[in-house]
Structures are given as structure tokens and as C-alpha cells.
Amino acid sequence: MKNKSIFSKKYTKSPEEITMRRLFITLALSAFFLPNFAAPKKLNIAISITYQTVVNGKTNPGDTKIRMVCSAVASRSWIAKDSVKLLPSLAQETSYIDYILKKTFQVARFNSGTTIHNSQPFTYYPELTETSESAIILGYSCKKVKTSLRSNSIDIWYTTEPGVKGTPSMGYGIPEGLVLKIVRNGNYELIATEVKPIKQKNPEPILSDQIGENLDLPLYKHRITQNLITTIPIFVNEQISFGNTIVNPADSASQKTFKYASGSVLLKKVKLPVVPEDTQIYAELYQHSNGDAYDRTGSVFLIPMDKEKSFLEGLTKGVNSLPPFQGRNGKMYQGVTASEQFSPLVEVMRFFTPFGIGQFNDKVTVYGQHWEDSTYYKQEITELLPLLQGEQWIGIFIGNYDKGGHRASLSFKYYPGSREISSKPEKKRWSMPLFNTLNVMEMAGQEYGTMFDNDSLTTEVTIPPGVKNIRIRYLTTGHGGWDGGDEYNQRVNTILLDGKVLFQYTPWRCDCATYRKYNPASGNSWNGITSSDGSRSGWCPGTATNPYYYPINSLASGKHKFAVAIPMGKPEGGSFSSWNVSGILLGDRE
């Protein structure tokens, strides 16, 4: 069998590379056919090596192993598939080292049949420093070299005794021998467990010419990871503004965008992937002003459809069709608490638009300041994964009264948690929405969350038997944009369970000045502080708000009452404070 060149037909060899390759072939043929020729006899030797990872002195029998085949002039290494089923979206990566040309080739092969590669000269990799240390590994005398890579200390043991060369991790450097052990930072080891000669009459060539398109390293890595990620685009550059026509959905409404509350709410019925439980999911949102100059409350939400009534009725039939919560102040708050017949909105991500990003960039000049074109929010929402599968109603709200409003794009990204297809049984996840006072139908008359003035928000729910590991996911932000308003004053949130304090939390952000570059239309005061710089009750213009989590492991089955109490500030003139709070219980079923 004729050895294949590592180079694809698209790759053009330099005259020097052609000369080196011809010299190598001449030496190799001479070693075969001219017994008295003084060529290295070990050119024909091929060895197979298996590597195992050891972390903090412990091995995991289920871990994937690395295999390598090498000779005196080339090596090939890859992740073994012996006892595991790898994800079909995982590219099959193979690392080649050509010691004649002093080049490496990282090759990725996809299930679609596409192949790509990246090549690098040996000089690209870290320089290795010889040490006086040595060791015996699998019966071979090994020398130790060391290097560092991005503040990581790397120790490498290699041997020249077998007459072959190769390393299972060329990113750490390429010694002139066979690497049998690599230690990173003293506690992560990649160590050879087996070295054996290859005894085949016609062995497979170590190098290959089927390596596909040559890409630079960042693009090569990007292509591999993007193939693993399942991206679901939900809204793409959609306008959220005041004064748009309301459209009612039909049963066949999948993938069509509907606008409600005079255009301040986008809604779409989407089909989300059903994925393994170790999947991580992120919400990714881009937003910029299309005319509105102010900071606005935004929310990405899901409409639960598990009960007799849903929030969809409020959007399609009007806010008064939602079940009310009556406050002691005499006001009726629509669709904010759970009941046996209704589940409030599940808040996926709360975000706040900055002052006029994009639209006002060329209208405001501040010395030394460069404005960003759009706001980018990316937040992990893995705890909501059981709800974000299958067919769901997903929406975005941005409160505004501007005809230009804002433009936004939203996608969910699903990242696999393991290279392997799991054979473990799926955990049975459980969730129960409790409350949500964020009035996404603000522009259609839904009341602000002002029930906290002399009352608390309460809801009674029934916890089914067999639920464990319960925790609450709580989101809260205070509003009231004047000096005495709750936007600028700290207020303790007290969450009660069956009349007893469960936990207390004071939401506050004091890093808002960090995001000045997103706020071109924010007004500057006499002392140089701009409006967007001010510390706020759990939010900043141009940021997403992080949820607060609290475990309730001892919660028994049966009826329980949850309450939220906040010492909300009093109104002044035409100004008033309000609180956007949302909560959902999460747990596991036995």
C-alpha cells in the first residue's frame, strides 16, 4: 500500500517541502530495499499507545481515552470510542504531526461528510525547557521537559528508546521523542497505560491526504463548537413599539410573530428541542433603540398552558379576562398569582434597555466616549430547561410609548453537557409558577405592582406528593424614578412561607456606571455623573438582572401559602413606586 501524503489537493507545497518529502521517501525506500544502506532502521517501526486521564490521583474507568499511532517521522492521535457512544454532532478530531515538515495538522470530520483542518508549524507551540529529572514509565527511561501555557505549568515526560515520536497533546509543545506522561498544574495527568508495536502486513498510513479545507484556528474551533450547539432563533430584528396592530393567533400559529399591548409585546409559538437533562441552555438577546430614548423594563417570558386558564387569554381577549388579585388598597391586579385554574407567566430573563443605544449614537457626543451599537444580554437559564422543550409560547416585552420603539432579536442556545450519549434514566423535573407582578400588558392597562404599599402579595398553592429538592427562583427589581422612589432606595424583600420568614433579600446594583458606553441619551448632571450611572434596586440600564435562589428542602406535600412583603415608599405628587417580582418553585419528582 502506498503511503498517502498528509496534504490535500488544495494545499500547495513549497519547493523546500517537496524536497524534504522526496528525501524522506528516498530514505524510507532505501531502508526497505537496500539492506546495506545507512538509513535509520527504525523508520519502519509503528507503535500504538493508549492514554488515560488522572485527576487528583484518581482515574475514572468511564472516561474517554486517547489513542495514538506513531512512527519515527509521524504520529496520529484521536479520542477513542471503545465503550462509549459519542454525540452525532461531535466532530471526529484527529491530530497529525509531521516531523519531516515540522508541522501539525488538526483535522475535524463531521457526520455530514465535511472535513476541515488547521495547520501550524512547530514554532507555533510553547518552547520546552530541559530539566535534569528523569523517570521510568512503562519500562522506558524518560526525560522531563517543562513549559507554561496561559499561566498553567506543564511537565512532560518523553522517551527516545522506542525510536518513535508523538504526543497526545501537541498544544503543550512537541518534544523529540514519545510522550508518555503530561502533568498540568500538578494535579491533572495524561499518562500512557499501554505501549505496543503494530504488527500488520499492510498497516494503515499514519498520515492522510483527506483533510479538507484549511481554516485559521479561531474559525476551525468555531465551526466545531457551532456544530454542537442547537440554536433556536425566536425573534429576529423585530420591532417592539407603541401603536402596532394587534393580531390574534390561530392554532396553526407556529413560527409567526404576534404583537399585543399596542405592539409592546411580541409573542410566538415555537417548537423547542427535546434534549438530555445535562444540557445547558442560554437566552441570548440583542436590542437597540429604534426611536425610544429612555431606559425601559424588558422581560423574556413563557406562557404556561398547563391549566384551565392562561395568560394568552389576557393578551387575546383583554387584560380583564385574567384572574385578579385584590389588594387592600382596593386595586385589582390582573394575572399575577397562581391558583388551581391559572399559572402566571414564567419569567425567563429580565433585562433593561439603556438610554437610546443605536438610535442616538450620532446625536450625542461625550468627550472620550465611544457608544456601542446595541446591547447584548446572555444569561444561563438551565434551571428552566424542563419548561423550554417542545411547543411553547415565548414572548418579549419592552415597555415604551414610542412609535419607533426598539428592535430586538432573541434566541435560545442548547449546549450539550457531555460528549457521550447518556444511558442514564432522565430525572423527573418539577416546577410550579407562583407569582409575577411584571405588567407585560402595561400598555393595555395591566396594573403596576403597587400592592406592597400596605399589604403583601400572597398566593396559595398545593405541592404534590413525591417532590423533593425544592428551591425558589426569585427575581425582583424596584421602580420609581425620582429621588424618593424605590428605584433609588434600598428596600428589604421578605419572602414568607406559611406565615414564617423564609428569607430576606435586598436587591441592589452599584456598578451601573460600568455601562456608560451603552447609554448615549442618558442625561449628565452638573457634577459629571450621568443618570445611567446611579445605583438602583437590582438593575442598571443596559443589564440583565440575576435571579436569587433559595432552597426549601423541607417543604412537605399539601397546601402552602407564599407571601412577598416589601416596605414600598409612598407616592409623591404624580410619582409612585412599584415592584416587579416573579417567583417559581423548581424541584425533582421521585
Sequence and secondary structure as in RCSB ss.txt:
>XXXX:A:sequence
MKNKSIFSKKYTKSPEEITMRRLFITLALSAFFLPNFAAPKKLNIAISITYQTVVNGKTNPGDTKIRMVCSAVAS
RSWIAKDSVKLLPSLAQETSYIDYILKKTFQVARFNSGTTIHNSQPFTYYPELTETSESAIILGYSCKKVKTSLR
SNSIDIWYTTEPGVKGTPSMGYGIPEGLVLKIVRNGNYELIATEVKPIKQKNPEPILSDQIGENLDLPLYKHRIT
QNLITTIPIFVNEQISFGNTIVNPADSASQKTFKYASGSVLLKKVKLPVVPEDTQIYAELYQHSNGDAYDRTGSV
FLIPMDKEKSFLEGLTKGVNSLPPFQGRNGKMYQGVTASEQFSPLVEVMRFFTPFGIGQFNDKVTVYGQHWEDST
YYKQEITELLPLLQGEQWIGIFIGNYDKGGHRASLSFKYYPGSREISSKPEKKRWSMPLFNTLNVMEMAGQEYGT
MFDNDSLTTEVTIPPGVKNIRIRYLTTGHGGWDGGDEYNQRVNTILLDGKVLFQYTPWRCDCATYRKYNPASGNS
WNGITSSDGSRSGWCPGTATNPYYYPINSLASGKHKFAVAIPMGKPEGGSFSSWNVSGILLGDRE
>XXXX:A:secstr
     S  TT    HHHHHHHHHHHHHHHHHHH TTS S GGGG  EEEEEEEEETTEE TTS  EEEEE SSEE
EEEE  TT  B TTS EEEEEEETTTTEEEEEEE TTS EEEEEEEGGGS   EEEEEEEEETTEEEEEEEEEET
TEEEEEEEE TTS  B S GGG   SSEEEEEEETTTEEEEEEEEEE   SS   SS S   EE  HHHHHHHHH
HHH EEEEEEEEEEE TT       TT BT EEEEGGGTEEEEEEEE    TT EEEEEEEEEESS  S  EEEE
EEE  SSSB HHHHHHH GGGS EEE TTS EEET B  SSB   EEEEEEE  SSTTTTTTT   TT    SSE
EEEEE GGGGGGSSEEEEEEEEE    SS EEEEEEEEEE S SB   S   EEEEEEEEE   TTGGGT   S 
TTSSS EEEEEEE TTEEEEEEEEEEEEE  STTSTTSS   EEEEETTEEEEEE   B  GGGGGGG TT  B 
TTS BGGGS BSS  TT EE  EEEE TT  SEEEEEEEE      BTTB  EEEEEEEEEEEE 
